[in-house]
Amino acid sequence: MAFTSELWRSIEPIYAAILRHPFLRGLTDGSLPRES
Protein backbone atom coordinates (compact mmCIF):
# COMPACT_ATOMS: atom_id res chain seq x y z
CA MET A 1 0.00 0.00 0.00
CA ALA A 2 1.24 3.48 -0.79
CA PHE A 3 2.47 5.59 2.09
CA THR A 4 -0.13 8.29 1.53
CA SER A 5 -2.93 5.72 1.49
CA GLU A 6 -1.75 4.43 4.85
CA LEU A 7 -1.72 7.95 6.24
CA TRP A 8 -5.24 8.71 5.01
CA ARG A 9 -6.51 5.45 6.46
CA SER A 10 -4.87 6.16 9.81
CA ILE A 11 -6.58 9.56 10.15
CA GLU A 12 -9.95 8.51 8.76
CA PRO A 13 -11.87 9.01 12.05
CA ILE A 14 -10.31 12.44 12.55
CA TYR A 15 -11.04 13.52 8.98
CA ALA A 16 -14.65 12.33 9.30
CA ALA A 17 -15.05 14.38 12.49
CA ILE A 18 -13.65 17.45 10.74
CA LEU A 19 -16.15 17.06 7.91
CA ARG A 20 -19.01 16.75 10.44
CA HIS A 21 -18.06 20.04 12.14
CA PRO A 22 -21.06 22.43 12.18
CA PHE A 23 -19.08 25.30 10.63
CA LEU A 24 -17.96 23.23 7.64
CA ARG A 25 -21.40 21.68 7.21
CA GLY A 26 -23.00 25.12 7.18
CA LEU A 27 -20.39 26.40 4.76
CA THR A 28 -20.95 23.55 2.31
CA ASP A 29 -24.74 23.37 2.48
CA GLY A 30 -25.29 27.14 2.49
CA SER A 31 -26.89 27.34 5.95
CA LEU A 32 -23.99 29.16 7.62
CA PRO A 33 -25.08 32.60 8.84
CA ARG A 34 -23.29 35.43 7.05
CA GLU A 35 -21.88 36.79 10.33
CA SER A 36 -20.04 33.53 10.95
Backbone bond lengths (Angstrom), bond angles and torsions (degrees), N, CA, C in turn:
res aa  C-N    CA-C-N  psi(-1)  N-CA   C-N-CA  omega(-1)  CA-C   N-CA-C  phi
1 M - - - 1.449 - - 1.531 108.77 -
2 A 1.295 115.87 142.16 1.460 120.81 179.89 1.532 110.66 -67.26
3 F 1.296 115.14 148.66 1.461 121.19 -178.13 1.526 111.63 -56.22
4 T 1.329 116.77 -45.41 1.463 118.98 -178.55 1.525 111.64 -65.42
5 S 1.309 117.87 -34.92 1.465 120.77 176.61 1.523 110.67 -63.18
6 E 1.311 116.49 -40.52 1.468 120.69 177.35 1.527 110.78 -63.31
7 L 1.319 115.82 -41.59 1.462 119.27 179.01 1.522 111.14 -63.25
8 W 1.332 117.42 -48.07 1.460 120.61 179.60 1.520 111.13 -59.30
9 R 1.320 116.92 -41.31 1.459 120.53 -179.98 1.526 110.73 -65.61
10 S 1.316 116.95 -37.01 1.464 120.14 -177.82 1.529 112.88 -70.37
11 I 1.333 117.34 -25.47 1.469 119.78 -179.56 1.527 112.40 -104.98
12 E 1.304 117.39 10.17 1.461 121.12 -176.49 1.532 113.75 -50.95
13 P 1.341 120.22 -47.12 1.466 119.45 179.60 1.532 112.75 -63.55
14 I 1.314 116.43 -36.65 1.463 120.39 179.24 1.519 110.14 -68.04
15 Y 1.320 116.88 -45.29 1.460 121.48 -179.84 1.529 110.61 -62.40
16 A 1.321 117.34 -40.29 1.466 121.41 178.22 1.527 110.24 -62.73
17 A 1.327 117.15 -40.78 1.463 120.85 178.55 1.527 110.87 -65.25
18 I 1.309 117.09 -38.81 1.465 120.92 177.58 1.525 109.83 -61.44
19 L 1.317 117.04 -45.09 1.463 120.70 -178.67 1.522 112.40 -67.66
20 R 1.337 117.84 -23.49 1.466 121.59 178.29 1.527 112.43 -85.85
21 H 1.318 118.19 -4.84 1.463 121.15 -177.43 1.533 109.57 -59.95
22 P 1.345 117.22 135.47 1.470 120.52 -177.35 1.530 114.39 -55.22
23 F 1.325 117.84 -38.44 1.463 119.92 179.84 1.523 110.87 -62.22
24 L 1.323 116.95 -48.22 1.466 120.00 -179.27 1.521 111.73 -66.80
25 R 1.328 116.63 -38.29 1.463 119.23 178.37 1.526 110.48 -62.50
26 G 1.334 116.23 -44.37 1.457 120.22 178.83 1.517 112.10 -64.89
27 L 1.307 116.18 -36.92 1.463 120.91 178.86 1.526 110.93 -65.44
28 T 1.317 116.82 -41.32 1.464 119.84 -176.42 1.519 113.39 -80.34
29 D 1.346 117.52 -31.28 1.471 117.73 -178.26 1.530 113.08 -97.74
30 G 1.338 116.86 0.56 1.457 121.13 175.25 1.518 114.52 84.48
31 S 1.326 118.77 6.88 1.465 120.65 -177.50 1.530 113.05 -94.61
32 L 1.308 117.81 1.38 1.461 121.48 -179.26 1.528 109.27 -71.49
33 P 1.346 116.83 126.49 1.469 118.59 177.94 1.532 110.72 -61.42
34 R 1.302 116.15 145.44 1.461 121.47 -176.97 1.525 111.81 -57.34
35 E 1.324 117.72 -36.49 1.461 120.94 -177.79 1.530 113.36 -71.74
36 S 1.300 117.47 -8.89 1.466 120.07 177.21 1.505 108.73 -76.40
